[in-house]
Amino acid sequence: MKVGIDVRCLEEENVSGVGEYTLELLTNVLREDKENEYILFSNSFRKKNKHLRRLEKFPNAKLKKFRFPNKIFNLLLWYAGFPKIDKLIGGADLFFAPNINFISLSKNCPLVLTFHDLSFERYPEFFSKKGRLWHFYFVNPRKLSRMAKKIIAVSESTKKDLIDLYGTGEQKIRLIHHGIGPKYRALDENNAGLAKARKKYNLPEKFILFLGNIEPRKNIFSVLAAYLKLRKNNPKLEKYKLVIIGDFGLSSSDIIGEAKNSKFRDDIIFAGYIKERDKPYIYNLASLFVYPSFFEGFGLPVLESMSCGTPVICSNGSSLPEITGDAAILIDSLRADELEKSMAEALLDKDLQKKMKSKGLRRAESFEWKKCAEETINIFKEISNEKNKRNSGEIIKLNK
């Protein structure tokens, strides 16, 4: 069986969220599946990057990289339904898209599509006009959901949204959680990488960590408000700084401005984007991880943090309770005072810290990329078997 895979999201050197999912999932799929051939579809004027080279090393993978101008190519896919991507890559028995994008396929090429979240439906106000136009008019996720033979939902929350908002049949959706890689683990305090990471990013001795894109949907204003209250109400916690890590997104200037106007501005550090290899060290160095996001399709940073043994405080909505179980302190994302009280409790109560670390490590063990890959491969096999049975039936009818 030939499986086409859309890897356009890996063209950027710095990947997050969807890119991490795609890279880790495909690495494990290619490692586990020795039977099928995988054709990786890419389109970019950029040179082949480390992510694509990593995947191309597998003997069952072949990269088909094109250099069409993206705007023209996407316009053709959207307006004319041409070219058919499966034909472009030399033919495929099915096509897997690890995220929503411009896609056009032949009628006999089934689509397997991953939906990470429907935040653009639930919270359109958190997206720019350009972003809303891209989602609703051009890419049209609702249409893609109807076009797909099977849909992978990364959480029960996303599955429910697909059913409620798009009317997708439950039998069409397969729930497959993300995994967590072995590099995310609790490290010995003498690990040399910890000191290197602290020096590299100029991190303080004690700090509360937020890691994610710097944008309103992540509710960073509440993080700032809670930290301000924490410092005012708890003199004993003055040694704890606040470290915010992530790419600067929509309205990030407003968030930075809020921090600069704070009384404790010298203790609030924006570290920007960090290298993927450094993330496990940063999680291990943090005393506490906070993630009061308004909406998450999965919430990978929460799982990464738990896997490193760092206590977690996060929102009690969307997918986050599903991912954390009882291993995190859950708060109302609209209540900065609730976040502040939970932060104080987690930092002052040593027994609670140990309990949260232990629970977090145990919870994280149930998420594996190998398992995610195996369940994804099973979908490919099911579709292939259905297709073969249908073709066999048609041949028998013709012979009769």
C-alpha positions in Angstrom: 0.0 0.0 0.0 1.2 3.5 -0.9 0.3 6.1 1.7 0.7 9.8 0.8 1.4 12.2 3.7 1.2 15.9 3.8 4.4 17.2 5.5 4.1 20.9 4.5 3.8 21.8 8.2 7.4 20.7 8.6 8.9 23.2 6.2 9.6 25.7 9.0 12.8 25.2 11.0 11.0 26.0 14.3 8.0 23.7 14.8 5.4 23.8 17.6 2.1 22.0 18.3 1.0 20.5 14.9 4.6 20.3 13.7 5.7 18.4 16.8 2.8 16.0 16.4 3.6 15.4 12.8 7.3 14.8 13.3 6.9 12.5 16.3 4.0 10.6 14.8 5.6 10.0 11.4 9.0 9.0 12.9 7.2 6.3 14.9 4.9 5.3 11.9 8.0 4.9 9.7 9.8 2.9 12.4 6.9 0.6 13.1 5.4 -0.1 9.7 7.7 -2.1 7.5 5.0 -3.2 5.1 3.8 0.0 3.4 5.4 2.7 1.4 5.1 6.3 2.5 5.4 9.2 0.1 5.9 12.5 1.8 4.5 15.5 0.0 6.2 18.9 0.4 6.0 22.2 -1.3 8.4 25.0 -0.6 11.2 27.1 -2.1 13.2 26.5 1.1 16.0 24.0 1.2 15.3 20.6 2.6 15.5 21.0 6.4 16.5 18.8 9.3 12.9 17.5 9.9 12.5 16.3 6.3 16.0 14.8 6.3 15.1 12.9 9.5 12.1 11.3 7.9 13.7 10.7 4.5 16.3 8.5 6.2 13.7 5.7 6.7 13.9 3.1 3.8 10.1 3.0 3.6 9.8 6.8 3.0 10.2 8.8 -0.2 10.2 12.6 -0.2 8.4 14.3 -3.1 9.4 18.0 -2.8 7.9 20.5 -5.2 8.6 24.2 -5.6 5.3 25.7 -6.7 4.6 29.3 -5.5 2.3 28.6 -2.5 -0.2 31.3 -3.2 -0.8 30.1 -6.7 -0.7 26.4 -5.7 -3.2 26.9 -2.9 -5.5 29.0 -5.1 -5.6 26.2 -7.7 -6.4 23.6 -5.0 -9.1 25.8 -3.5 -10.7 27.2 -6.7 -10.1 24.6 -9.4 -9.6 21.4 -7.3 -6.4 20.9 -9.2 -3.8 19.4 -9.2 -4.7 16.2 -7.4 -2.0 15.8 -4.8 -2.1 12.0 -5.0 -1.5 12.1 -8.7 1.2 14.7 -8.2 3.2 12.4 -6.0 2.9 9.4 -8.4 -0.2 7.8 -7.0 -1.3 6.8 -3.5 -3.8 4.3 -2.1 -4.8 6.8 0.6 -3.6 10.2 1.8 -3.0 11.3 5.4 -3.1 15.0 6.4 -1.8 15.5 9.9 -3.6 18.9 10.0 -6.1 20.9 8.0 -4.7 22.5 4.8 -5.5 23.1 1.2 -6.1 19.6 -0.2 -7.4 18.2 -3.5 -7.5 14.4 -4.1 -8.7 12.0 -6.7 -12.1 10.4 -6.0 -10.6 7.0 -5.4 -8.0 8.2 -2.9 -9.4 8.2 0.6 -8.4 11.0 3.0 -7.4 10.4 6.7 -7.4 13.8 8.4 -6.3 14.8 11.9 -8.3 17.6 13.7 -6.3 19.1 16.6 -9.0 21.5 17.8 -11.9 23.7 16.7 -10.7 26.7 18.6 -11.4 28.9 15.5 -15.1 27.8 15.8 -15.3 28.2 19.6 -13.2 31.4 20.0 -13.1 33.2 16.6 -12.2 36.4 18.5 -8.8 35.1 19.3 -7.9 34.9 15.6 -7.0 37.8 13.2 -9.3 38.7 10.3 -6.8 37.0 8.0 -6.8 33.8 10.2 -10.6 33.7 10.3 -10.8 34.1 6.5 -8.2 31.3 6.0 -10.2 28.9 8.2 -13.7 29.6 7.2 -13.5 30.6 3.6 -10.4 29.1 2.0 -9.5 25.9 3.8 -13.0 25.3 4.9 -12.5 22.7 7.7 -16.2 21.7 7.7 -15.9 20.7 4.0 -12.7 18.8 4.8 -14.4 16.9 7.6 -17.1 15.7 5.1 -14.4 14.9 2.5 -12.4 12.7 4.9 -12.9 9.0 5.0 -11.7 8.9 8.6 -10.9 11.6 11.1 -8.4 11.4 13.9 -9.4 13.5 16.9 -6.5 14.1 19.4 -8.8 14.3 22.4 -12.3 13.5 23.5 -12.9 17.3 23.6 -12.1 17.7 19.9 -14.2 14.6 19.0 -17.2 16.1 20.8 -16.7 19.4 19.0 -16.6 17.6 15.6 -19.9 15.9 16.4 -21.6 19.0 17.9 -20.4 21.7 15.5 -20.0 19.8 12.3 -22.4 17.0 12.7 -19.7 14.4 12.0 -20.8 10.8 12.6 -19.2 9.3 15.6 -18.3 6.1 13.7 -16.1 8.3 11.4 -14.0 9.6 14.2 -11.1 7.8 15.9 -9.8 9.1 19.2 -6.0 8.9 19.2 -4.1 10.8 21.9 -0.7 12.4 21.4 2.4 10.7 22.8 5.4 11.9 24.8 9.0 11.2 23.8 11.7 9.7 26.0 13.6 12.9 26.2 10.9 14.4 28.4 11.8 12.9 31.8 12.7 13.9 35.3 16.5 14.6 35.4 19.0 14.3 38.2 19.7 17.8 39.6 23.4 17.3 38.7 22.7 16.8 35.0 25.1 19.0 33.1 22.4 20.0 30.6 20.5 21.8 33.3 23.3 24.3 34.1 23.9 24.8 30.3 20.3 25.6 29.7 20.1 28.0 32.7 23.1 29.9 31.4 22.0 29.8 27.7 18.6 31.4 28.5 19.7 33.4 31.5 17.2 31.7 33.8 16.8 32.5 37.5 17.4 30.0 40.3 13.7 29.7 41.1 10.9 30.4 38.6 7.3 29.7 37.6 7.1 28.7 33.9 4.6 29.3 31.1 5.5 27.8 27.7 3.3 28.3 24.6 2.6 30.8 21.9 2.4 34.4 23.3 -1.2 35.1 22.3 -4.5 36.0 24.0 -6.0 32.4 23.7 -3.3 31.2 26.1 -4.6 33.6 28.7 -1.2 35.1 29.6 -2.9 38.2 31.0 -4.2 36.0 33.8 -0.8 34.6 34.4 0.6 38.1 34.8 -2.3 39.2 37.0 -1.9 36.1 39.2 1.8 36.6 39.5 1.4 40.2 40.6 -1.1 39.1 43.3 1.2 36.3 44.3 4.1 38.6 44.9 2.0 41.2 46.8 0.3 38.6 49.1 3.3 36.3 49.7 6.6 38.0 50.7 8.1 34.5 51.2 7.8 33.9 47.5 9.8 36.9 46.3 12.6 34.7 45.1 10.3 33.1 42.4 10.5 34.8 39.0 8.1 34.4 36.1 9.5 32.9 32.9 7.3 33.1 29.7 8.6 31.1 26.8 7.2 30.9 23.2 6.9 32.6 19.8 5.3 36.0 19.8 1.8 35.8 18.2 -1.3 37.9 17.9 -1.5 40.9 20.3 1.8 39.8 21.9 2.9 43.5 22.1 -0.1 44.1 24.5 1.0 41.2 26.7 4.6 42.5 26.8 3.4 46.0 27.5 1.3 44.7 30.4 4.4 43.0 31.9 6.6 46.1 31.4 4.0 48.2 33.3 4.0 45.8 36.2 5.6 46.6 39.6 7.5 43.4 39.3 8.6 43.9 35.6 12.2 43.1 36.4 11.1 39.6 37.6 9.1 38.8 34.5 11.3 37.2 31.8 10.3 36.7 28.1 12.7 34.1 26.8 11.2 33.9 23.3 11.4 30.7 21.2 13.7 28.0 22.6 15.3 25.1 20.8 13.3 21.8 21.0 16.2 20.0 22.5 16.3 22.5 25.4 12.7 22.1 26.5 13.2 19.1 28.8 15.9 21.0 30.7 13.7 24.1 31.1 10.7 22.0 32.4 13.1 20.3 34.9 14.5 23.7 36.1 11.0 25.2 36.7 9.4 25.0 40.2 5.9 25.1 38.8 4.3 25.1 35.3 1.1 27.2 34.7 -1.2 26.9 31.7 -4.5 28.7 32.2 -5.3 28.5 28.4 -8.9 29.2 27.4 -9.0 26.4 25.0 -6.8 23.5 24.0 -7.3 20.6 21.6 -4.8 18.6 23.5 -2.3 20.7 25.5 1.1 19.1 24.7 3.1 21.4 27.0 1.1 20.2 30.0 2.0 16.6 29.2 5.6 17.5 28.6 5.8 19.2 32.0 4.2 16.3 33.9 6.6 13.9 32.2 9.5 16.0 33.5 8.1 15.8 37.1 7.2 19.5 37.3 3.9 20.3 39.2 1.2 21.6 36.8 -1.6 24.1 37.3 -4.0 24.4 34.3 -7.5 25.2 33.1 -10.4 23.0 34.0 -11.9 23.3 30.4 -11.6 21.8 27.0 -9.2 18.9 26.8 -6.9 19.7 29.7 -8.7 17.7 32.5 -8.8 14.7 30.1 -5.0 14.9 29.7 -4.0 15.6 33.3 -6.6 13.4 35.2 -6.0 14.0 38.9 -2.3 14.8 38.4 -2.7 18.6 38.1 -4.4 21.5 40.0 -7.3 22.6 37.8 -8.5 26.2 37.9 -11.2 28.4 36.2 -9.4 30.1 33.4 -11.5 33.3 34.1 -10.4 33.5 37.7 -6.9 35.0 38.1 -7.4 34.9 41.9 -7.9 31.2 41.8 -4.7 30.8 39.8 -2.8 32.9 42.3 -4.1 30.9 45.3 -3.2 27.6 43.6 0.3 28.9 42.7 0.9 29.9 46.3 -0.3 26.6 47.6 1.8 24.6 45.2 5.0 26.6 46.0 4.6 26.6 49.8 3.4 23.1 50.4 6.4 20.7 49.9 4.3 17.6 50.4 1.9 18.7 47.7 4.8 19.3 45.4 6.0 15.7 45.9 2.5 14.3 45.4 1.9 16.3 42.2 5.3 15.2 40.8 4.6 11.6 41.5 1.1 11.7 40.0 2.3 13.6 37.0 5.0 11.1 36.2 2.5 8.2 36.5 -0.1 10.0 34.3 2.4 10.8 31.6 3.4 7.1 31.2 0.1 6.4 29.6 0.8 8.6 26.6 3.2 7.0 24.0 4.0 8.0 20.4 4.5 4.3 19.6 0.9 3.6 20.6 -0.3 6.7 18.7 1.6 5.5 15.6 0.2 1.9 15.9 -3.4 3.1 16.1 -2.9 5.5 13.1 -1.4 2.6 11.1 -4.4 0.5 11.9 -6.7 3.1 10.3 -4.6 3.0 7.2 -4.9 -0.8 7.1 -8.7 -0.8 7.7 -9.2 1.6 4.8 -7.0 -0.5 2.6 -8.8 -3.7 3.5 -12.2 -2.1 2.8 -10.9 -0.8 -0.5 -9.6 -4.3 -1.5 -12.9 -6.0 -0.5 -14.9 -3.4 -2.6 -12.6 -3.9 -5.6 -12.8 -7.7 -5.3 -16.6 -7.4 -5.2 -16.7 -5.3 -8.3 -14.5 -7.8 -10.1 -16.8 -10.7 -9.2 -19.8 -8.7 -10.5 -18.0 -8.0 -13.8 -17.1 -11.6 -14.2 -20.7 -12.7 -13.7 
